[in-house]
Amino acid sequence: MKTLSKIAHIVSALSGVILVITIISIPKYDSMALNVFILTVSATMIIDNYSREC
């Protein structure tokens, strides 16, 4: 489960980078990128909480 947590953190970090790039270069899609980022961070938090309980 620790591997899944590490993967989730990497995906979350990449999503943050994509969010910043999207806001800078394509403002038209900034709200969609923000929604994806929020979903990714939420999933990462859920995976972390589940990993700590196991």
PDB file with SEQRES, HELIX, SHEET and CRYST1 records, atoms N, CA, C and O in Angstrom:
SEQRES   1 A   54  MET LYS THR LEU SER LYS ILE ALA HIS ILE VAL SER ALA          
SEQRES   2 A   54  LEU SER GLY VAL ILE LEU VAL ILE THR ILE ILE SER ILE          
SEQRES   3 A   54  PRO LYS TYR ASP SER MET ALA LEU ASN VAL PHE ILE LEU          
SEQRES   4 A   54  THR VAL SER ALA THR MET ILE ILE ASP ASN TYR SER ARG          
SEQRES   5 A   54  GLU CYS                                                      
HELIX    1 AA1 LYS A    2  SER A   25  1                                  24    
HELIX    2 AA2 PRO A   27  TYR A   29  5                                   3    
HELIX    3 AA3 ASP A   30  GLU A   53  1                                  24    
CRYST1    1.000    1.000    1.000  90.00  90.00  90.00 P 1           1          
ATOM      1  N   MET A   1       0.827  -1.203   0.000  1.00  0.00           N  
ATOM      2  CA  MET A   1       0.000   0.000   0.000  1.00  0.00           C  
ATOM      3  C   MET A   1       0.864   1.257   0.000  1.00  0.00           C  
ATOM      4  O   MET A   1       0.431   2.308  -0.473  1.00  0.00           O  
ATOM      5  N   LYS A   2       2.065   1.159   0.519  1.00  0.00           N  
ATOM      6  CA  LYS A   2       2.952   2.325   0.526  1.00  0.00           C  
ATOM      7  C   LYS A   2       3.319   2.733  -0.897  1.00  0.00           C  
ATOM      8  O   LYS A   2       3.480   3.918  -1.188  1.00  0.00           O  
ATOM      9  N   THR A   3       3.451   1.737  -1.787  1.00  0.00           N  
ATOM     10  CA  THR A   3       3.771   2.043  -3.185  1.00  0.00           C  
ATOM     11  C   THR A   3       2.639   2.834  -3.819  1.00  0.00           C  
ATOM     12  O   THR A   3       2.883   3.784  -4.562  1.00  0.00           O  
ATOM     13  N   LEU A   4       1.399   2.446  -3.530  1.00  0.00           N  
ATOM     14  CA  LEU A   4       0.249   3.167  -4.069  1.00  0.00           C  
ATOM     15  C   LEU A   4       0.227   4.600  -3.564  1.00  0.00           C  
ATOM     16  O   LEU A   4      -0.125   5.517  -4.306  1.00  0.00           O  
ATOM     17  N   SER A   5       0.597   4.795  -2.317  1.00  0.00           N  
ATOM     18  CA  SER A   5       0.657   6.138  -1.747  1.00  0.00           C  
ATOM     19  C   SER A   5       1.715   6.984  -2.449  1.00  0.00           C  
ATOM     20  O   SER A   5       1.486   8.158  -2.737  1.00  0.00           O  
ATOM     21  N   LYS A   6       2.875   6.386  -2.723  1.00  0.00           N  
ATOM     22  CA  LYS A   6       3.933   7.116  -3.425  1.00  0.00           C  
ATOM     23  C   LYS A   6       3.496   7.483  -4.836  1.00  0.00           C  
ATOM     24  O   LYS A   6       3.756   8.592  -5.303  1.00  0.00           O  
ATOM     25  N   ILE A   7       2.832   6.552  -5.514  1.00  0.00           N  
ATOM     26  CA  ILE A   7       2.336   6.829  -6.865  1.00  0.00           C  
ATOM     27  C   ILE A   7       1.310   7.953  -6.826  1.00  0.00           C  
ATOM     28  O   ILE A   7       1.316   8.831  -7.690  1.00  0.00           O  
ATOM     29  N   ALA A   8       0.433   7.930  -5.832  1.00  0.00           N  
ATOM     30  CA  ALA A   8      -0.582   8.978  -5.703  1.00  0.00           C  
ATOM     31  C   ALA A   8       0.058  10.342  -5.490  1.00  0.00           C  
ATOM     32  O   ALA A   8      -0.411  11.339  -6.038  1.00  0.00           O  
ATOM     33  N   HIS A   9       1.126  10.394  -4.698  1.00  0.00           N  
ATOM     34  CA  HIS A   9       1.816  11.667  -4.468  1.00  0.00           C  
ATOM     35  C   HIS A   9       2.490  12.166  -5.746  1.00  0.00           C  
ATOM     36  O   HIS A   9       2.485  13.365  -6.024  1.00  0.00           O  
ATOM     37  N   ILE A  10       3.060  11.264  -6.512  1.00  0.00           N  
ATOM     38  CA  ILE A  10       3.695  11.660  -7.775  1.00  0.00           C  
ATOM     39  C   ILE A  10       2.653  12.182  -8.752  1.00  0.00           C  
ATOM     40  O   ILE A  10       2.866  13.207  -9.400  1.00  0.00           O  
ATOM     41  N   VAL A  11       1.530  11.484  -8.860  1.00  0.00           N  
ATOM     42  CA  VAL A  11       0.461  11.931  -9.760  1.00  0.00           C  
ATOM     43  C   VAL A  11      -0.090  13.275  -9.309  1.00  0.00           C  
ATOM     44  O   VAL A  11      -0.389  14.132 -10.139  1.00  0.00           O  
ATOM     45  N   SER A  12      -0.225  13.465  -8.006  1.00  0.00           N  
ATOM     46  CA  SER A  12      -0.708  14.735  -7.476  1.00  0.00           C  
ATOM     47  C   SER A  12       0.254  15.872  -7.801  1.00  0.00           C  
ATOM     48  O   SER A  12      -0.175  16.962  -8.180  1.00  0.00           O  
ATOM     49  N   ALA A  13       1.547  15.622  -7.655  1.00  0.00           N  
ATOM     50  CA  ALA A  13       2.544  16.647  -7.975  1.00  0.00           C  
ATOM     51  C   ALA A  13       2.530  16.976  -9.463  1.00  0.00           C  
ATOM     52  O   ALA A  13       2.598  18.146  -9.841  1.00  0.00           O  
ATOM     53  N   LEU A  14       2.442  15.959 -10.304  1.00  0.00           N  
ATOM     54  CA  LEU A  14       2.368  16.201 -11.751  1.00  0.00           C  
ATOM     55  C   LEU A  14       1.099  16.961 -12.121  1.00  0.00           C  
ATOM     56  O   LEU A  14       1.116  17.811 -13.011  1.00  0.00           O  
ATOM     57  N   SER A  15       0.010  16.655 -11.441  1.00  0.00           N  
ATOM     58  CA  SER A  15      -1.237  17.376 -11.685  1.00  0.00           C  
ATOM     59  C   SER A  15      -1.097  18.848 -11.317  1.00  0.00           C  
ATOM     60  O   SER A  15      -1.640  19.713 -12.004  1.00  0.00           O  
ATOM     61  N   GLY A  16      -0.376  19.137 -10.241  1.00  0.00           N  
ATOM     62  CA  GLY A  16      -0.125  20.529  -9.858  1.00  0.00           C  
ATOM     63  C   GLY A  16       0.700  21.263 -10.895  1.00  0.00           C  
ATOM     64  O   GLY A  16       0.429  22.424 -11.202  1.00  0.00           O  
ATOM     65  N   VAL A  17       1.707  20.592 -11.435  1.00  0.00           N  
ATOM     66  CA  VAL A  17       2.529  21.200 -12.486  1.00  0.00           C  
ATOM     67  C   VAL A  17       1.687  21.465 -13.728  1.00  0.00           C  
ATOM     68  O   VAL A  17       1.788  22.531 -14.336  1.00  0.00           O  
ATOM     69  N   ILE A  18       0.859  20.500 -14.102  1.00  0.00           N  
ATOM     70  CA  ILE A  18      -0.018  20.686 -15.265  1.00  0.00           C  
ATOM     71  C   ILE A  18      -0.994  21.829 -15.019  1.00  0.00           C  
ATOM     72  O   ILE A  18      -1.300  22.590 -15.937  1.00  0.00           O  
ATOM     73  N   LEU A  19      -1.488  21.957 -13.778  1.00  0.00           N  
ATOM     74  CA  LEU A  19      -2.390  23.058 -13.434  1.00  0.00           C  
ATOM     75  C   LEU A  19      -1.724  24.401 -13.664  1.00  0.00           C  
ATOM     76  O   LEU A  19      -2.318  25.291 -14.274  1.00  0.00           O  
ATOM     77  N   VAL A  20      -0.500  24.561 -13.183  1.00  0.00           N  
ATOM     78  CA  VAL A  20       0.217  25.829 -13.350  1.00  0.00           C  
ATOM     79  C   VAL A  20       0.472  26.117 -14.827  1.00  0.00           C  
ATOM     80  O   VAL A  20       0.273  27.243 -15.283  1.00  0.00           O  
ATOM     81  N   ILE A  21       0.905  25.118 -15.564  1.00  0.00           N  
ATOM     82  CA  ILE A  21       1.164  25.301 -17.000  1.00  0.00           C  
ATOM     83  C   ILE A  21      -0.116  25.673 -17.734  1.00  0.00           C  
ATOM     84  O   ILE A  21      -0.106  26.538 -18.610  1.00  0.00           O  
ATOM     85  N   THR A  22      -1.219  25.020 -17.376  1.00  0.00           N  
ATOM     86  CA  THR A  22      -2.496  25.317 -18.033  1.00  0.00           C  
ATOM     87  C   THR A  22      -2.958  26.729 -17.729  1.00  0.00           C  
ATOM     88  O   THR A  22      -3.430  27.430 -18.624  1.00  0.00           O  
ATOM     89  N   ILE A  23      -2.830  27.160 -16.481  1.00  0.00           N  
ATOM     90  CA  ILE A  23      -3.256  28.517 -16.117  1.00  0.00           C  
ATOM     91  C   ILE A  23      -2.427  29.558 -16.863  1.00  0.00           C  
ATOM     92  O   ILE A  23      -2.953  30.584 -17.294  1.00  0.00           O  
ATOM     93  N   ILE A  24      -1.138  29.293 -17.012  1.00  0.00           N  
ATOM     94  CA  ILE A  24      -0.268  30.254 -17.693  1.00  0.00           C  
ATOM     95  C   ILE A  24      -0.504  30.262 -19.196  1.00  0.00           C  
ATOM     96  O   ILE A  24      -0.603  31.328 -19.803  1.00  0.00           O  
ATOM     97  N   SER A  25      -0.596  29.080 -19.801  1.00  0.00           N  
ATOM     98  CA  SER A  25      -0.610  29.022 -21.265  1.00  0.00           C  
ATOM     99  C   SER A  25      -2.001  28.956 -21.884  1.00  0.00           C  
ATOM    100  O   SER A  25      -2.216  29.513 -22.960  1.00  0.00           O  
ATOM    101  N   ILE A  26      -2.953  28.288 -21.228  1.00  0.00           N  
ATOM    102  CA  ILE A  26      -4.290  28.134 -21.810  1.00  0.00           C  
ATOM    103  C   ILE A  26      -5.339  28.531 -20.767  1.00  0.00           C  
ATOM    104  O   ILE A  26      -5.937  27.658 -20.138  1.00  0.00           O  
ATOM    105  N   PRO A  27      -5.569  29.817 -20.578  1.00  0.00           N  
ATOM    106  CA  PRO A  27      -6.519  30.248 -19.540  1.00  0.00           C  
ATOM    107  C   PRO A  27      -7.948  29.733 -19.760  1.00  0.00           C  
ATOM    108  O   PRO A  27      -8.750  29.693 -18.826  1.00  0.00           O  
ATOM    109  N   LYS A  28      -8.254  29.343 -20.993  1.00  0.00           N  
ATOM    110  CA  LYS A  28      -9.595  28.847 -21.306  1.00  0.00           C  
ATOM    111  C   LYS A  28      -9.934  27.582 -20.502  1.00  0.00           C  
ATOM    112  O   LYS A  28     -11.092  27.362 -20.145  1.00  0.00           O  
ATOM    113  N   TYR A  29      -8.925  26.760 -20.220  1.00  0.00           N  
ATOM    114  CA  TYR A  29      -9.153  25.487 -19.544  1.00  0.00           C  
ATOM    115  C   TYR A  29      -8.712  25.493 -18.085  1.00  0.00           C  
ATOM    116  O   TYR A  29      -8.527  24.427 -17.497  1.00  0.00           O  
ATOM    117  N   ASP A  30      -8.542  26.664 -17.493  1.00  0.00           N  
ATOM    118  CA  ASP A  30      -8.031  26.704 -16.122  1.00  0.00           C  
ATOM    119  C   ASP A  30      -9.002  26.114 -15.110  1.00  0.00           C  
ATOM    120  O   ASP A  30      -8.566  25.484 -14.147  1.00  0.00           O  
ATOM    121  N   SER A  31     -10.301  26.300 -15.297  1.00  0.00           N  
ATOM    122  CA  SER A  31     -11.252  25.743 -14.330  1.00  0.00           C  
ATOM    123  C   SER A  31     -11.289  24.220 -14.412  1.00  0.00           C  
ATOM    124  O   SER A  31     -11.416  23.547 -13.389  1.00  0.00           O  
ATOM    125  N   MET A  32     -11.178  23.674 -15.619  1.00  0.00           N  
ATOM    126  CA  MET A  32     -11.148  22.220 -15.764  1.00  0.00           C  
ATOM    127  C   MET A  32      -9.883  21.645 -15.121  1.00  0.00           C  
ATOM    128  O   MET A  32      -9.938  20.622 -14.438  1.00  0.00           O  
ATOM    129  N   ALA A  33      -8.749  22.306 -15.343  1.00  0.00           N  
ATOM    130  CA  ALA A  33      -7.494  21.842 -14.748  1.00  0.00           C  
ATOM    131  C   ALA A  33      -7.562  21.928 -13.224  1.00  0.00           C  
ATOM    132  O   ALA A  33      -7.046  21.051 -12.531  1.00  0.00           O  
ATOM    133  N   LEU A  34      -8.192  22.974 -12.703  1.00  0.00           N  
ATOM    134  CA  LEU A  34      -8.332  23.113 -11.256  1.00  0.00           C  
ATOM    135  C   LEU A  34      -9.205  21.995 -10.687  1.00  0.00           C  
ATOM    136  O   LEU A  34      -8.900  21.446  -9.628  1.00  0.00           O  
ATOM    137  N   ASN A  35     -10.288  21.657 -11.387  1.00  0.00           N  
ATOM    138  CA  ASN A  35     -11.150  20.564 -10.928  1.00  0.00           C  
ATOM    139  C   ASN A  35     -10.406  19.235 -10.906  1.00  0.00           C  
ATOM    140  O   ASN A  35     -10.544  18.460  -9.959  1.00  0.00           O  
ATOM    141  N   VAL A  36      -9.619  18.969 -11.940  1.00  0.00           N  
ATOM    142  CA  VAL A  36      -8.836  17.732 -11.988  1.00  0.00           C  
ATOM    143  C   VAL A  36      -7.819  17.712 -10.855  1.00  0.00           C  
ATOM    144  O   VAL A  36      -7.607  16.676 -10.224  1.00  0.00           O  
ATOM    145  N   PHE A  37      -7.187  18.861 -10.594  1.00  0.00           N  
ATOM    146  CA  PHE A  37      -6.211  18.948  -9.507  1.00  0.00           C  
ATOM    147  C   PHE A  37      -6.868  18.673  -8.158  1.00  0.00           C  
ATOM    148  O   PHE A  37      -6.318  17.935  -7.341  1.00  0.00           O  
ATOM    149  N   ILE A  38      -8.020  19.250  -7.922  1.00  0.00           N  
ATOM    150  CA  ILE A  38      -8.728  19.043  -6.653  1.00  0.00           C  
ATOM    151  C   ILE A  38      -9.117  17.574  -6.489  1.00  0.00           C  
ATOM    152  O   ILE A  38      -8.980  17.015  -5.401  1.00  0.00           O  
ATOM    153  N   LEU A  39      -9.598  16.950  -7.561  1.00  0.00           N  
ATOM    154  CA  LEU A  39      -9.942  15.530  -7.491  1.00  0.00           C  
ATOM    155  C   LEU A  39      -8.712  14.668  -7.214  1.00  0.00           C  
ATOM    156  O   LEU A  39      -8.779  13.707  -6.446  1.00  0.00           O  
ATOM    157  N   THR A  40      -7.595  15.015  -7.840  1.00  0.00           N  
ATOM    158  CA  THR A  40      -6.364  14.249  -7.639  1.00  0.00           C  
ATOM    159  C   THR A  40      -5.860  14.382  -6.207  1.00  0.00           C  
ATOM    160  O   THR A  40      -5.459  13.395  -5.592  1.00  0.00           O  
ATOM    161  N   VAL A  41      -5.880  15.594  -5.684  1.00  0.00           N  
ATOM    162  CA  VAL A  41      -5.436  15.803  -4.299  1.00  0.00           C  
ATOM    163  C   VAL A  41      -6.378  15.093  -3.325  1.00  0.00           C  
ATOM    164  O   VAL A  41      -5.925  14.518  -2.336  1.00  0.00           O  
ATOM    165  N   SER A  42      -7.668  15.130  -3.595  1.00  0.00           N  
ATOM    166  CA  SER A  42      -8.625  14.433  -2.730  1.00  0.00           C  
ATOM    167  C   SER A  42      -8.374  12.930  -2.732  1.00  0.00           C  
ATOM    168  O   SER A  42      -8.396  12.289  -1.681  1.00  0.00           O  
ATOM    169  N   ALA A  43      -8.135  12.372  -3.913  1.00  0.00           N  
ATOM    170  CA  ALA A  43      -7.841  10.937  -4.000  1.00  0.00           C  
ATOM    171  C   ALA A  43      -6.547  10.604  -3.262  1.00  0.00           C  
ATOM    172  O   ALA A  43      -6.454   9.569  -2.601  1.00  0.00           O  
ATOM    173  N   THR A  44      -5.555  11.477  -3.376  1.00  0.00           N  
ATOM    174  CA  THR A  44      -4.288  11.254  -2.670  1.00  0.00           C  
ATOM    175  C   THR A  44      -4.499  11.253  -1.162  1.00  0.00           C  
ATOM    176  O   THR A  44      -3.924  10.425  -0.455  1.00  0.00           O  
ATOM    177  N   MET A  45      -5.314  12.167  -0.670  1.00  0.00           N  
ATOM    178  CA  MET A  45      -5.588  12.220   0.769  1.00  0.00           C  
ATOM    179  C   MET A  45      -6.321  10.964   1.234  1.00  0.00           C  
ATOM    180  O   MET A  45      -6.028  10.439   2.308  1.00  0.00           O  
ATOM    181  N   ILE A  46      -7.264  10.484   0.441  1.00  0.00           N  
ATOM    182  CA  ILE A  46      -7.995   9.264   0.792  1.00  0.00           C  
ATOM    183  C   ILE A  46      -7.046   8.069   0.833  1.00  0.00           C  
ATOM    184  O   ILE A  46      -7.108   7.255   1.755  1.00  0.00           O  
ATOM    185  N   ILE A  47      -6.170   7.965  -0.163  1.00  0.00           N  
ATOM    186  CA  ILE A  47      -5.209   6.859  -0.202  1.00  0.00           C  
ATOM    187  C   ILE A  47      -4.263   6.935   0.991  1.00  0.00           C  
ATOM    188  O   ILE A  47      -3.946   5.909   1.593  1.00  0.00           O  
ATOM    189  N   ASP A  48      -3.810   8.136   1.340  1.00  0.00           N  
ATOM    190  CA  ASP A  48      -2.924   8.296   2.499  1.00  0.00           C  
ATOM    191  C   ASP A  48      -3.610   7.860   3.793  1.00  0.00           C  
ATOM    192  O   ASP A  48      -3.015   7.157   4.610  1.00  0.00           O  
ATOM    193  N   ASN A  49      -4.849   8.276   3.974  1.00  0.00           N  
ATOM    194  CA  ASN A  49      -5.576   7.898   5.187  1.00  0.00           C  
ATOM    195  C   ASN A  49      -5.779   6.391   5.255  1.00  0.00           C  
ATOM    196  O   ASN A  49      -5.653   5.791   6.323  1.00  0.00           O  
ATOM    197  N   TYR A  50      -6.092   5.784   4.127  1.00  0.00           N  
ATOM    198  CA  TYR A  50      -6.280   4.334   4.090  1.00  0.00           C  
ATOM    199  C   TYR A  50      -4.965   3.612   4.366  1.00  0.00           C  
ATOM    200  O   TYR A  50      -4.949   2.580   5.037  1.00  0.00           O  
ATOM    201  N   SER A  51      -3.862   4.153   3.848  1.00  0.00           N  
ATOM    202  CA  SER A  51      -2.545   3.535   4.053  1.00  0.00           C  
ATOM    203  C   SER A  51      -2.141   3.580   5.521  1.00  0.00           C  
ATOM    204  O   SER A  51      -1.519   2.642   6.020  1.00  0.00           O  
ATOM    205  N   ARG A  52      -2.480   4.634   6.201  1.00  0.00           N  
ATOM    206  CA  ARG A  52      -2.105   4.767   7.616  1.00  0.00           C  
ATOM    207  C   ARG A  52      -2.907   3.826   8.500  1.00  0.00           C  
ATOM    208  O   ARG A  52      -2.414   3.369   9.531  1.00  0.00           O  
ATOM    209  N   GLU A  53      -4.150   3.531   8.099  1.00  0.00           N  
ATOM    210  CA  GLU A  53      -4.991   2.643   8.891  1.00  0.00           C  
ATOM    211  C   GLU A  53      -4.566   1.189   8.754  1.00  0.00           C  
ATOM    212  O   GLU A  53      -4.782   0.399   9.673  1.00  0.00           O  
ATOM    213  N   CYS A  54      -3.976   0.822   7.643  1.00  0.00           N  
ATOM    214  CA  CYS A  54      -3.583  -0.582   7.409  1.00  0.00           C  
ATOM    215  C   CYS A  54      -2.285  -0.925   8.090  1.00  0.00           C  
ATOM    216  O   CYS A  54      -1.818  -2.060   7.993  1.00  0.00           O  
TER     217      CYS A  54                                                      
END                                                                             
